[in-house]
Amino acid sequence: NRIAWGAKYVLFLFFVTGTVFIPNEPLFSPIFLQLSRIGGAVFIFFQQIILIDMAYNWNESWVAKADEAEQEKEGGGKKWLGAILASCAVLYLSSLVGIGVMYAYYSGSACSTNVAFITITLIAGIVCTGVQLSGEEASLLTSAVFFSYATYLCFTSVSKNPIAECNPKLGDTDVLGIILGIVFVLVSLSWTGWSFTAAHKRGEETRSSSSISRQSSLVENGHMKSYGSDASQEGEQSKKVGGIVMNNADEEKESGSEAKGSDDDGNEAAKTWKLNIVLALISCFFAMVLTSWGTIESGGDAANPDVGRVSMWLIIASQWLAIVIYLWTLSAPRLFPDRDFS
């Protein structure tokens, strides 16, 4: 994946152009449409996991920076802790304001579905925050990020309601929603790529430190043996021990190099395929978003919620999935204290 980029770009353009001339029947409608629906649903599932993981890592990163600053200078970590609290306040406030706006403009006597979605979002945010505060499994920042993301999903869902009385933006081009959706997809893709790269680097550091530790132990043991030998055998035994250490180190280096090369090739291939799979799922997701999950009728357009009932339910279902996943991350360590969930 690192060579012949010019040829790849040309080939990609040919493929994209070629798809224009492919008839809808019998390939696109019955086959590609169903595959894209499945791939888009799978991506929604992984996106929830990715964003929750990002929330956890964001808090851990800032707490670690606060600890480092506190070690360098007393009171130096307060700015990072203050940033965490400020972020929590902004996220919770924006979530509550968003819920208030939805109650004001997207609810009504005939809008029980919207009211149910908004109420579930509010209750879920309160419950998740309460569960988090009652234990040590997460942090307030993580819950704030999750609450704001759940609120965004709720707003996106109710804005797809096909009932005019329940949707003041019916028929309008939702520019903000499109931009936010693309941002979340790009963030998910970036985080996926960074996670694979970071895990690969941590594996290399672990192997390197482990190899150095083993070699140091062998050398230390060799010196201890030579010092404990008789004076008449000191030179011979020291030479013998030194030879064993050097041979072991050389053999270990050679075998380690071969193993490392093999591991690197395997890790690189695994990382490449994982990223390619994620890209394929994102392509399926975008295809479904742009066609309202394959339900756009004649006269409709990609930003028109008139044909968004399927999208409405899929988006709110993804929010409920995110709620279940986050509650599981909070409850699992308590339900199974003997297992390591770190």
Rosetta silent file (secondary structure, phi, psi, omega in degrees, C-alpha in Angstrom):
SEQUENCE: NRIAWGAKYVLFLFFVTGTVFIPNEPLFSPIFLQLSRIGGAVFIFFQQIILIDMAYNWNESWVAKADEAEQEKEGGGKKWLGAILASCAVLYLSSLVGIGVMYAYYSGSACSTNVAFITITLIAGIVCTGVQLSGEEASLLTSAVFFSYATYLCFTSVSKNPIAECNPKLGDTDVLGIILGIVFVLVSLSWTGWSFTAAHKRGEETRSSSSISRQSSLVENGHMKSYGSDASQEGEQSKKVGGIVMNNADEEKESGSEAKGSDDDGNEAAKTWKLNIVLALISCFFAMVLTSWGTIESGGDAANPDVGRVSMWLIIASQWLAIVIYLWTLSAPRLFPDRDFS
SCORE:     score description
SCORE:     0.000 S_00000001
   1 L     0.000   11.124 -175.931    0.000    0.000    0.000 S_00000001
   2 L  -116.411    5.307 -177.005    3.015    2.307   -0.148 S_00000001
   3 L  -130.014  165.942  174.775    3.978    2.223   -3.831 S_00000001
   4 L    55.304   46.330 -178.925    2.522    3.083   -7.239 S_00000001
   5 H   -66.442  -36.391  179.507    0.220    5.800   -5.940 S_00000001
   6 H   -60.569  -45.074  178.211   -0.141    7.364   -9.389 S_00000001
   7 H   -64.652  -36.190  179.814   -1.392    4.115  -10.884 S_00000001
   8 H   -66.171  -42.168  178.591   -3.733    3.615   -7.945 S_00000001
   9 H   -62.858  -44.151  179.403   -5.292    7.063   -8.386 S_00000001
  10 H   -62.657  -44.589  179.687   -5.817    6.460  -12.109 S_00000001
  11 H   -62.937  -39.564  178.483   -7.304    3.030  -11.446 S_00000001
  12 H   -62.578  -44.347  179.439   -9.593    4.484   -8.778 S_00000001
  13 H   -63.399  -38.606  176.591  -10.875    7.166  -11.159 S_00000001
  14 H   -62.440  -42.763  179.527  -11.529    4.526  -13.823 S_00000001
  15 H   -64.181  -43.904 -179.806  -13.507    2.437  -11.341 S_00000001
  16 H   -62.792  -44.201  178.618  -15.544    5.436  -10.166 S_00000001
  17 H   -64.569  -38.035 -179.067  -16.298    6.452  -13.740 S_00000001
  18 H   -64.887  -30.827 -179.401  -17.181    2.883  -14.646 S_00000001
  19 H   -65.513  -23.310  179.494  -19.812    2.649  -11.923 S_00000001
  20 H   -64.606  -30.250 -175.521  -21.825    5.354  -13.699 S_00000001
  21 L   -94.842    1.969  177.971  -22.452    2.978  -16.597 S_00000001
  22 L   -82.856  124.424  179.931  -23.458   -0.011  -14.462 S_00000001
  23 L   -68.618  153.011 -179.694  -27.260   -0.519  -14.637 S_00000001
  24 H   -62.811  -35.857  179.093  -29.211   -0.676  -11.385 S_00000001
  25 H  -108.119  137.963    3.362  -30.515   -4.119  -12.254 S_00000001
  26 H  -101.702   12.453 -171.672  -29.471   -6.786  -11.501 S_00000001
  27 H   -92.096  -53.322 -170.809  -26.306   -5.714   -9.609 S_00000001
  28 H   -71.023  -57.626 -171.111  -26.911   -2.512   -7.651 S_00000001
  29 H   -62.721  -52.715 -175.721  -30.457   -2.716   -6.322 S_00000001
  30 H   -81.523  -25.028 -172.495  -30.695   -6.320   -5.115 S_00000001
  31 H  -106.778  -62.687 -175.976  -27.023   -6.929   -4.238 S_00000001
  32 H   -62.913  -36.667  179.709  -25.048   -3.756   -3.578 S_00000001
  33 H   -61.466  -46.169 -178.963  -27.961   -2.119   -1.758 S_00000001
  34 H   -68.600  -39.940  177.640  -28.303   -4.989    0.708 S_00000001
  35 H   -63.243  -39.859  179.372  -24.546   -5.262    1.225 S_00000001
  36 H   -67.577  -37.250  176.394  -24.334   -1.517    1.873 S_00000001
  37 H   -62.352  -42.681  178.552  -27.163   -1.682    4.386 S_00000001
  38 H   -66.439  -46.684  179.674  -25.367   -4.447    6.280 S_00000001
  39 H   -63.081  -39.487  177.586  -22.004   -2.668    6.066 S_00000001
  40 H   -64.607  -39.685  178.059  -23.523    0.652    7.164 S_00000001
  41 H   -65.663  -39.496  177.961  -25.187   -0.996   10.174 S_00000001
  42 H   -64.514  -40.679  178.976  -21.889   -2.664   11.140 S_00000001
  43 H   -63.728  -39.625  177.614  -20.089    0.685   10.876 S_00000001
  44 H   -58.265  -41.435  178.664  -22.681    2.323   13.146 S_00000001
  45 H   -62.209  -48.038 -178.824  -21.952   -0.359   15.745 S_00000001
  46 H   -68.300  -31.644  179.918  -18.188    0.170   15.538 S_00000001
  47 H   -63.637  -37.851  177.945  -18.590    3.945   15.537 S_00000001
  48 H   -63.198  -43.375  179.165  -20.263    3.825   18.938 S_00000001
  49 H   -63.900  -43.014 -178.597  -17.389    1.764   20.337 S_00000001
  50 H   -61.994  -45.807 -176.708  -14.797    4.070   18.770 S_00000001
  51 H   -69.360  -36.682  176.037  -16.377    7.262   20.158 S_00000001
  52 H   -66.303  -41.002  177.132  -16.800    5.804   23.665 S_00000001
  53 H   -62.112  -39.713  177.058  -13.169    4.650   23.556 S_00000001
  54 H   -62.016  -40.412  179.682  -12.141    8.167   22.510 S_00000001
  55 H   -62.051  -43.866  177.349  -14.016    9.633   25.476 S_00000001
  56 H   -61.611  -46.084 -176.780  -12.178    7.338   27.885 S_00000001
  57 H   -68.996  -33.090  176.656   -8.782    8.097   26.324 S_00000001
  58 H   -59.964  -49.375 -179.811   -9.411   11.843   26.320 S_00000001
  59 H   -63.188  -45.023 -178.967   -9.947   11.833   30.074 S_00000001
  60 H   -61.859  -37.873 -179.809   -6.983    9.518   30.726 S_00000001
  61 H   -64.552  -46.073 -178.386   -4.712   11.702   28.613 S_00000001
  62 H   -71.171  -34.221  176.022   -5.570   14.917   30.443 S_00000001
  63 H   -66.075  -40.733  178.014   -5.375   13.270   33.863 S_00000001
  64 H   -63.535  -40.676  177.751   -1.924   11.896   32.974 S_00000001
  65 H   -65.947  -35.477  176.626   -0.811   15.364   31.856 S_00000001
  66 H   -64.755  -40.580  178.421   -2.118   16.813   35.119 S_00000001
  67 H   -65.318  -41.981  178.675   -0.092   14.254   37.087 S_00000001
  68 H   -63.559  -43.564  179.552    3.056   15.017   35.087 S_00000001
  69 H   -65.510  -34.367  179.321    2.612   18.769   35.565 S_00000001
  70 H   -69.367  -34.889  177.790    2.037   18.261   39.291 S_00000001
  71 H   -70.030  -36.286  179.072    5.284   16.274   39.592 S_00000001
  72 H   -70.888  -39.280 -177.902    7.258   18.966   37.789 S_00000001
  73 L  -150.920  131.413 -179.241    5.788   21.780   39.827 S_00000001
  74 L   -62.618  126.645 -177.956    3.411   21.776   42.773 S_00000001
  75 L    87.265   -1.605 -178.646    0.048   23.039   41.612 S_00000001
  76 L   -71.052  -20.762 -178.705    1.010   22.697   37.959 S_00000001
  77 L   -83.271   -6.306 -177.091   -1.682   20.110   37.316 S_00000001
  78 H   -63.792  -32.626 -178.224   -4.522   22.431   38.265 S_00000001
  79 H   -66.374  -36.256  178.423   -4.761   23.887   34.767 S_00000001
  80 H   -72.110  -39.826  176.707   -5.403   20.424   33.291 S_00000001
  81 H   -65.992  -36.909  175.732   -7.957   19.577   35.964 S_00000001
  82 H   -64.727  -37.012  177.572   -9.582   22.946   35.349 S_00000001
  83 H   -65.426  -37.486  177.490   -9.701   22.172   31.624 S_00000001
  84 H   -63.240  -47.034 -179.506  -11.435   18.865   32.398 S_00000001
  85 H   -65.296  -39.479  178.761  -14.060   20.580   34.559 S_00000001
  86 H   -65.032  -40.618  178.118  -14.576   23.342   31.976 S_00000001
  87 H   -64.024  -41.268  177.098  -15.048   20.774   29.223 S_00000001
  88 H   -59.720  -45.029 -178.671  -17.562   18.905   31.373 S_00000001
  89 H   -62.751  -44.549 -179.035  -19.514   22.104   32.013 S_00000001
  90 H   -64.414  -43.823 -177.591  -19.596   23.056   28.317 S_00000001
  91 H   -67.248  -44.601  178.908  -20.639   19.569   27.198 S_00000001
  92 H   -66.082  -41.432  179.924  -23.365   19.152   29.823 S_00000001
  93 H   -64.204  -44.395  179.071  -24.687   22.662   29.233 S_00000001
  94 H   -64.232  -34.820  178.217  -24.799   22.193   25.466 S_00000001
  95 H   -66.244  -46.007 -179.946  -26.577   18.856   25.925 S_00000001
  96 H   -65.447  -39.273  176.960  -29.237   20.334   28.196 S_00000001
  97 H   -63.963  -42.762  178.534  -29.732   23.303   25.851 S_00000001
  98 H   -61.577  -41.536  177.908  -30.075   20.930   22.911 S_00000001
  99 H   -65.304  -39.514  176.781  -32.674   18.853   24.744 S_00000001
 100 H   -62.514  -41.013  178.023  -34.578   22.032   25.639 S_00000001
 101 H   -63.850  -41.003  179.548  -34.570   23.141   21.995 S_00000001
 102 H   -66.174  -39.911  175.777  -35.870   19.741   20.902 S_00000001
 103 H   -63.173  -34.581 -176.442  -38.671   19.867   23.483 S_00000001
 104 H   -76.501  -38.115 -171.074  -39.575   23.360   22.261 S_00000001
 105 H  -113.092  -16.761 -174.455  -39.551   22.769   18.488 S_00000001
 106 L  -117.933   16.952  177.206  -39.775   19.026   17.874 S_00000001
 107 L  -124.437  159.882 -179.418  -42.551   17.992   20.258 S_00000001
 108 L   178.661 -177.947 -176.937  -46.295   18.390   20.102 S_00000001
 109 L   -63.879  -29.884 -178.791  -49.601   16.643   20.614 S_00000001
 110 L  -104.458   16.520 -173.440  -49.011   14.368   17.618 S_00000001
 111 L  -118.033   47.014 -178.172  -45.285   13.911   18.209 S_00000001
 112 H   -62.741  -32.051  179.407  -45.193   11.158   20.811 S_00000001
 113 H   -65.055  -47.013  178.209  -42.306    9.469   19.018 S_00000001
 114 H   -61.546  -44.452 -179.467  -40.119   12.564   19.206 S_00000001
 115 H   -60.616  -40.285  178.948  -41.049   13.156   22.845 S_00000001
 116 H   -64.126  -43.090  179.603  -40.143    9.556   23.666 S_00000001
 117 H   -61.830  -45.771 -177.681  -36.765    9.888   21.926 S_00000001
 118 H   -66.543  -42.403 -179.446  -35.931   13.138   23.713 S_00000001
 119 H   -65.322  -41.587  177.810  -37.054   11.855   27.107 S_00000001
 120 H   -61.757  -39.448  178.606  -35.063    8.646   26.759 S_00000001
 121 H   -62.365  -45.349 -179.968  -31.994   10.713   25.880 S_00000001
 122 H   -63.826  -46.262 -179.725  -32.406   12.904   28.964 S_00000001
 123 H   -64.161  -41.684 -179.915  -32.997    9.948   31.287 S_00000001
 124 H   -62.013  -41.674  178.205  -30.080    8.022   29.784 S_00000001
 125 H   -62.445  -41.676  179.850  -27.734   10.977   30.329 S_00000001
 126 H   -68.315  -44.513 -178.022  -28.798   11.312   33.961 S_00000001
 127 H   -64.597  -46.385 -179.831  -28.639    7.564   34.640 S_00000001
 128 H   -61.894  -40.833  177.609  -25.231    7.122   33.016 S_00000001
 129 H   -65.526  -41.148  178.763  -23.825   10.075   34.949 S_00000001
 130 H   -64.001  -43.223  178.288  -25.295    8.746   38.213 S_00000001
 131 H   -63.353  -41.008 -179.744  -23.863    5.263   37.642 S_00000001
 132 H   -65.346  -41.223 -179.071  -20.479    6.751   36.778 S_00000001
 133 H   -69.503  -23.292 -178.956  -20.407    8.960   39.882 S_00000001
 134 L   -83.063   -3.196  179.913  -21.254    6.004   42.120 S_00000001
 135 L  -141.243 -166.892 -178.287  -18.112    4.108   41.083 S_00000001
 136 L  -121.482   18.494 -174.870  -14.589    4.492   39.763 S_00000001
 137 L   -78.674  -22.208 -178.172  -15.013    2.874   36.356 S_00000001
 138 L  -145.049 -160.727 -178.440  -15.122    6.124   34.344 S_00000001
 139 L  -138.495  167.166  179.417  -14.978    9.877   34.798 S_00000001
 140 H   -64.489  -34.900  179.318  -17.273   12.860   34.606 S_00000001
 141 H   -64.970  -41.131  178.083  -15.637   13.947   31.340 S_00000001
 142 H   -60.825  -44.695  179.145  -16.376   10.583   29.750 S_00000001
 143 H   -65.969  -36.106  178.619  -20.029   10.826   30.770 S_00000001
 144 H   -65.451  -42.660  177.706  -20.220   14.415   29.509 S_00000001
 145 H   -62.236  -43.823 -179.438  -18.846   13.397   26.105 S_00000001
 146 H   -64.354  -42.182 -179.058  -21.291   10.508   25.925 S_00000001
 147 H   -62.465  -42.948  179.755  -24.265   12.695   26.932 S_00000001
 148 H   -67.615  -37.535  178.109  -23.452   15.287   24.267 S_00000001
 149 H   -67.755  -40.737  177.013  -23.014   12.597   21.623 S_00000001
 150 H   -62.697  -38.557  177.435  -26.334   10.972   22.595 S_00000001
 151 H   -64.177  -41.404  177.110  -28.007   14.382   22.341 S_00000001
 152 H   -60.813  -44.412  179.203  -26.551   14.868   18.856 S_00000001
 153 H   -63.584  -38.615  178.929  -27.900   11.472   17.762 S_00000001
 154 H   -64.281  -45.180  178.996  -31.318   12.312   19.185 S_00000001
 155 H   -62.519  -42.244  178.134  -31.438   15.638   17.323 S_00000001
 156 H   -61.397  -37.164 -179.232  -30.345   13.947   14.099 S_00000001
 157 H   -69.083  -49.843 -177.366  -33.089   11.362   14.556 S_00000001
 158 H   -68.371  -24.613  177.569  -35.964   13.743   15.265 S_00000001
 159 L   -74.628   -6.806  175.393  -34.857   15.964   12.375 S_00000001
 160 L   -99.859    3.055 -179.320  -35.584   12.995   10.088 S_00000001
 161 L   -63.939  127.048 -176.880  -39.181   12.662   11.257 S_00000001
 162 L   -79.045   -3.251  179.764  -41.430   12.731    8.155 S_00000001
 163 L   -85.243  121.056 -174.171  -44.367   14.348   10.041 S_00000001
 164 H   -60.989  -37.724 -178.790  -44.419   18.083    9.253 S_00000001
 165 H   -64.312  -26.652 -175.962  -45.927   19.049   12.626 S_00000001
 166 H   -99.821    0.695 -175.487  -43.050   17.344   14.430 S_00000001
 167 L  -143.163   94.282 -179.290  -40.238   18.589   12.242 S_00000001
 168 L   -66.117  -15.747 -179.924  -39.863   22.345   11.556 S_00000001
 169 L   -97.945   15.897 -177.399  -36.864   21.619    9.311 S_00000001
 170 L   -60.450  125.927  178.519  -38.821   19.311    7.041 S_00000001
 171 L    88.313  -13.151  179.633  -37.650   19.728    3.453 S_00000001
 172 L   -82.887  152.845  175.383  -34.738   21.991    4.365 S_00000001
 173 L   -78.005  115.949 -176.232  -31.158   21.125    3.514 S_00000001
 174 L   -85.634   79.258 -177.133  -29.564   20.136    6.812 S_00000001
 175 H   -64.367  -45.276 -178.815  -26.100   21.563    6.176 S_00000001
 176 H   -61.690  -43.368  179.763  -25.066   21.451    9.839 S_00000001
 177 H   -63.264  -40.162  178.279  -26.184   17.856   10.208 S_00000001
 178 H   -63.944  -43.745 -179.535  -24.291   16.805    7.082 S_00000001
 179 H   -63.875  -45.738  179.958  -21.116   18.552    8.271 S_00000001
 180 H   -63.740  -39.409  178.113  -21.325   17.036   11.754 S_00000001
 181 H   -61.606  -43.757  178.382  -21.962   13.588   10.305 S_00000001
 182 H   -64.974  -39.304  179.129  -18.895   13.847    8.069 S_00000001
 183 H   -61.468  -45.300  179.908  -16.825   15.129   11.015 S_00000001
 184 H   -63.267  -38.742  178.407  -17.808   12.157   13.185 S_00000001
 185 H   -65.515  -44.814  179.634  -16.957    9.733   10.375 S_00000001
 186 H   -64.550  -39.307  177.514  -13.565   11.373    9.807 S_00000001
 187 H   -64.133  -41.972  178.732  -12.843   11.388   13.525 S_00000001
 188 H   -61.985  -44.133  179.457  -13.746    7.701   13.750 S_00000001
 189 H   -65.018  -43.930 -179.982  -11.483    6.880   10.812 S_00000001
 190 H   -62.812  -42.577 -179.711   -8.601    8.969   12.208 S_00000001
 191 H   -66.125  -37.675  177.845   -8.934    7.384   15.632 S_00000001
 192 H   -62.764  -47.627  178.759   -8.985    3.904   14.120 S_00000001
 193 H   -62.832  -42.807  179.700   -5.797    4.563   12.159 S_00000001
 194 H   -65.574  -38.796 -179.808   -4.055    6.153   15.133 S_00000001
 195 H   -62.778  -44.319  178.618   -5.054    3.283   17.438 S_00000001
 196 H   -62.639  -43.389 -179.148   -3.575    0.684   15.084 S_00000001
 197 H   -65.741  -43.511 -179.644   -0.361    2.701   14.720 S_00000001
 198 H   -64.535  -40.724  179.086   -0.032    3.326   18.474 S_00000001
 199 H   -64.298  -38.370  178.753   -0.608   -0.345   19.276 S_00000001
 200 H   -64.061  -44.267  179.976    2.067   -1.317   16.738 S_00000001
 201 H   -65.948  -39.623  178.304    4.593    1.102   18.277 S_00000001
 202 H   -63.657  -36.495  177.755    3.830   -0.097   21.811 S_00000001
 203 H   -64.563  -39.543  178.225    4.446   -3.669   20.672 S_00000001
 204 H   -66.191  -42.261  179.201    7.845   -2.710   19.263 S_00000001
 205 H   -63.713  -39.302  179.987    8.811   -0.901   22.465 S_00000001
 206 H   -65.071  -44.198  179.242    7.740   -3.889   24.560 S_00000001
 207 H   -64.261  -40.306 -178.877    9.778   -6.327   22.454 S_00000001
 208 H   -65.082  -47.770 -179.665   12.827   -4.036   22.541 S_00000001
 209 H   -64.806  -35.683  179.386   12.757   -3.532   26.321 S_00000001
 210 H   -66.962  -41.039  179.290   12.192   -7.261   26.876 S_00000001
 211 H   -65.340  -43.296  178.906   15.201   -8.161   24.693 S_00000001
 212 H   -62.944  -41.302  179.859   17.466   -5.669   26.478 S_00000001
 213 H   -62.647  -42.173  179.687   16.334   -6.974   29.848 S_00000001
 214 H   -66.317  -41.950  179.871   17.123  -10.590   28.891 S_00000001
 215 H   -65.272  -41.319  178.605   20.581   -9.700   27.547 S_00000001
 216 H   -62.450  -39.675  179.470   21.425   -7.667   30.656 S_00000001
 217 H   -65.193  -41.426  178.698   20.378  -10.577   32.841 S_00000001
 218 H   -63.753  -45.409  179.892   22.576  -13.008   30.897 S_00000001
 219 H   -62.533  -44.159 -179.337   25.631  -10.726   31.094 S_00000001
 220 H   -62.226  -44.444  178.322   25.114  -10.118   34.801 S_00000001
 221 H   -63.834  -36.985  179.151   24.818  -13.828   35.524 S_00000001
 222 H   -63.647  -43.399  178.217   27.947  -14.516   33.444 S_00000001
 223 H   -65.106  -39.725 -179.635   30.044  -12.048   35.475 S_00000001
 224 H   -63.214  -39.525  179.239   28.780  -13.477   38.722 S_00000001
 225 H   -66.673  -41.491 -177.013   29.836  -16.974   37.682 S_00000001
 226 H   -68.100  -35.982  179.436   33.322  -15.862   36.594 S_00000001
 227 H   -69.282  -26.969 -177.218   33.948  -13.979   39.840 S_00000001
 228 L   -88.624    1.740 -176.971   32.998  -17.037   41.865 S_00000001
 229 L   -88.265  170.050  177.753   35.427  -19.415   40.090 S_00000001
 230 L   -71.082  159.131 -177.442   38.933  -20.469   41.154 S_00000001
 231 L   -66.482  -35.428 -178.483   41.902  -18.335   40.213 S_00000001
 232 L   -69.195  -27.336 -177.249   43.400  -21.083   38.040 S_00000001
 233 L  -104.555    5.723 -172.726   40.166  -21.435   36.048 S_00000001
 234 H   -62.619  -48.635 -177.752   39.224  -17.767   36.041 S_00000001
 235 H   -64.185  -44.898 -177.492   40.520  -16.930   32.585 S_00000001
 236 H   -66.022  -44.903 -177.082   39.152  -20.060   30.961 S_00000001
 237 H   -69.439  -36.831  178.534   35.774  -19.920   32.678 S_00000001
 238 H   -64.188  -40.778  178.638   35.412  -16.209   32.064 S_00000001
 239 H   -65.166  -37.995 -179.451   36.194  -16.783   28.431 S_00000001
 240 H   -67.038  -46.835  179.448   33.746  -19.638   28.327 S_00000001
 241 H   -63.727  -44.459  179.255   30.994  -17.721   30.014 S_00000001
 242 H   -60.069  -38.880  178.107   31.673  -14.663   27.898 S_00000001
 243 H   -63.817  -39.834  179.684   31.517  -16.817   24.797 S_00000001
 244 H   -64.184  -42.599 -179.031   28.204  -18.266   25.868 S_00000001
 245 H   -63.311  -46.280 -178.269   26.792  -14.829   26.533 S_00000001
 246 H   -65.450  -41.374  179.274   27.964  -13.462   23.212 S_00000001
 247 H   -63.839  -44.056  178.708   26.742  -16.484   21.293 S_00000001
 248 H   -61.417  -41.485 -179.395   23.379  -16.366   22.992 S_00000001
 249 H   -65.266  -42.189  179.774   23.141  -12.668   22.307 S_00000001
 250 H   -64.680  -45.896 -179.877   24.110  -13.145   18.670 S_00000001
 251 H   -63.046  -40.914 -179.440   21.725  -16.040   18.216 S_00000001
 252 H   -65.709  -37.112  179.650   19.005  -14.167   20.014 S_00000001
 253 H   -65.206  -43.825 -179.550   19.686  -11.101   17.905 S_00000001
 254 H   -65.579  -48.952  179.982   19.538  -13.117   14.687 S_00000001
 255 H   -65.479  -35.340  178.294   16.475  -15.065   15.706 S_00000001
 256 H   -65.707  -37.618  178.816   14.965  -11.911   17.139 S_00000001
 257 H   -65.387  -43.341  178.366   15.566  -10.082   13.878 S_00000001
 258 H   -63.396  -44.916 -179.465   13.930  -12.868   11.912 S_00000001
 259 H   -64.982  -39.435 -179.794   11.013  -13.058   14.331 S_00000001
 260 H   -65.121  -41.377  177.726   10.676   -9.303   14.378 S_00000001
 261 H   -61.281  -42.025  178.490   10.684   -9.168   10.581 S_00000001
 262 H   -65.514  -43.085  179.853    8.024  -11.834   10.467 S_00000001
 263 H   -64.663  -40.788 -179.289    5.985  -10.113   13.183 S_00000001
 264 H   -62.245  -42.993  179.023    6.332   -6.732   11.467 S_00000001
 265 H   -62.663  -42.994  179.589    5.112   -8.184    8.174 S_00000001
 266 H   -65.558  -42.599  179.763    2.190   -9.852    9.924 S_00000001
 267 H   -66.443  -39.305  179.924    1.302   -6.748   11.924 S_00000001
 268 H   -64.467  -42.378  179.207    1.579   -4.544    8.849 S_00000001
 269 H   -65.081  -42.717  179.899   -0.684   -6.850    6.861 S_00000001
 270 H   -63.857  -42.404  179.966   -3.204   -7.048    9.708 S_00000001
 271 H   -63.609  -41.846 -179.860   -3.169   -3.274   10.151 S_00000001
 272 H   -63.093  -45.339 -178.911   -3.641   -2.719    6.413 S_00000001
 273 H   -66.839  -37.236  178.559   -6.574   -5.103    6.176 S_00000001
 274 H   -62.501  -44.589  179.675   -8.247   -3.621    9.239 S_00000001
 275 H   -65.424  -38.975  178.452   -8.024   -0.129    7.787 S_00000001
 276 H   -64.439  -38.317  177.682   -9.293   -1.364    4.420 S_00000001
 277 H   -64.578  -43.551  178.634  -12.266   -3.028    6.109 S_00000001
 278 H   -61.775  -42.347  178.005  -13.058    0.182    8.003 S_00000001
 279 H   -61.834  -40.250  178.279  -12.848    2.168    4.755 S_00000001
 280 H   -64.189  -41.717  178.669  -15.213   -0.287    3.060 S_00000001
 281 H   -65.034  -38.414  177.733  -17.693    0.021    5.937 S_00000001
 282 H   -64.560  -39.349  177.351  -17.487    3.819    5.764 S_00000001
 283 H   -61.111  -42.721  176.925  -18.209    3.662    2.031 S_00000001
 284 H   -62.794  -41.440 -178.903  -21.295    1.567    2.746 S_00000001
 285 H   -63.785  -45.455  179.797  -22.370    4.014    5.465 S_00000001
 286 H   -63.685  -39.036  178.511  -21.989    7.070    3.206 S_00000001
 287 H   -60.937  -38.261  179.964  -23.920    5.325    0.434 S_00000001
 288 H   -74.121  -37.989  178.969  -26.781    4.710    2.859 S_00000001
 289 H   -64.153  -43.423 -177.291  -26.703    8.229    4.298 S_00000001
 290 H   -71.509  -18.880 -179.204  -26.828    9.817    0.848 S_00000001
 291 L  -117.517   16.797 -177.641  -29.757    7.639   -0.250 S_00000001
 292 L    50.796   49.311  179.502  -31.651    7.523    3.061 S_00000001
 293 L    57.880   39.034  174.449  -30.724    3.839    3.362 S_00000001
 294 L    75.587   22.691 -177.098  -31.857    3.136   -0.156 S_00000001
 295 L  -117.072    9.353  178.590  -35.363    4.532    0.262 S_00000001
 296 L   -64.176  127.413  179.505  -35.173    7.806   -1.739 S_00000001
 297 L   -98.363  174.887 -179.096  -38.180    7.952   -3.992 S_00000001
 298 L   -65.702  130.681 -177.766  -38.642    9.871   -7.181 S_00000001
 299 L    95.452  -10.895  179.395  -38.639   13.597   -6.475 S_00000001
 300 L   -90.484  166.290  174.617  -36.755   13.238   -3.182 S_00000001
 301 L  -136.601  169.531 -169.376  -33.237   14.361   -2.443 S_00000001
 302 L   -64.098  -24.582 -177.811  -30.511   13.300   -0.067 S_00000001
 303 L  -102.974    9.009 -176.178  -31.181   16.084    2.431 S_00000001
 304 L   -95.690  112.999 -178.367  -34.986   15.841    2.389 S_00000001
 305 H   -69.567   -2.089  176.709  -36.400   14.222    5.549 S_00000001
 306 H   -55.764  -28.836 -178.363  -39.642   13.398    3.671 S_00000001
 307 H  -114.416   31.011 -173.140  -38.100   10.001    3.008 S_00000001
 308 L  -104.127   17.241 -178.377  -36.187    9.757    6.303 S_00000001
 309 H   -63.641  -41.600  178.180  -38.305    7.387    8.402 S_00000001
 310 H   -63.125  -44.606  178.707  -35.801    4.553    7.984 S_00000001
 311 H   -61.889  -39.370 -179.475  -32.925    6.883    8.828 S_00000001
 312 H   -57.561  -47.923 -177.261  -34.803    8.190   11.862 S_00000001
 313 H   -73.522  -34.515  178.509  -35.152    4.742   13.421 S_00000001
 314 H   -68.011  -38.976  179.603  -31.651    3.599   12.510 S_00000001
 315 H   -67.200  -44.457 -179.919  -30.088    6.699   14.062 S_00000001
 316 H   -69.499  -31.243  175.702  -32.048    6.405   17.299 S_00000001
 317 H   -65.355  -36.967  176.949  -31.284    2.672   17.394 S_00000001
 318 H   -66.062  -33.697  176.035  -27.580    3.527   17.175 S_00000001
 319 H   -65.786  -43.998  178.471  -28.057    5.874   20.143 S_00000001
 320 H   -62.901  -36.536  176.285  -29.685    3.120   22.188 S_00000001
 321 H   -63.203  -43.128  178.387  -26.805    0.835   21.243 S_00000001
 322 H   -62.811  -38.741  177.945  -24.324    3.447   22.465 S_00000001
 323 H   -61.591  -46.137 -179.769  -26.246    3.736   25.757 S_00000001
 324 H   -62.323  -43.701 -178.757  -26.103   -0.029   26.279 S_00000001
 325 H   -63.578  -44.768 -178.585  -22.368   -0.165   25.471 S_00000001
 326 H   -67.180  -41.589  177.001  -21.504    2.700   27.809 S_00000001
 327 H   -63.007  -34.344  177.711  -23.615    1.312   30.651 S_00000001
 328 H   -65.638  -41.844  178.616  -21.889   -2.034   30.135 S_00000001
 329 H   -63.402  -27.599  177.995  -18.450   -0.415   30.469 S_00000001
 330 H   -82.870  -32.820 -173.261  -19.625    1.094   33.759 S_00000001
 331 H   -94.498  -28.847 -174.261  -21.324   -2.029   35.120 S_00000001
 332 H   -57.906  -45.180  179.124  -19.108   -4.873   33.906 S_00000001
 333 H   -62.118  -26.728  178.866  -16.248   -4.273   36.406 S_00000001
 334 H   -81.295  -37.023 -179.325  -18.776   -4.352   39.248 S_00000001
 335 H   -74.269  -31.249 -178.851  -20.602   -7.436   37.999 S_00000001
 336 L  -128.988   74.569 -175.799  -17.380   -9.343   37.318 S_00000001
 337 L   -65.852  -19.402 -177.777  -14.756   -8.029   39.778 S_00000001
 338 L   -82.019  -10.765 -178.755  -12.423  -10.977   39.089 S_00000001
 339 L   -98.530  150.592 -179.983  -11.966  -10.035   35.428 S_00000001
 340 L   -95.812  114.823  179.804   -9.617   -7.380   34.093 S_00000001
 341 L  -108.533   14.600 -177.223  -11.447   -4.785   31.968 S_00000001
 342 L   -71.372    0.000    0.000   -8.600   -2.276   31.795 S_00000001
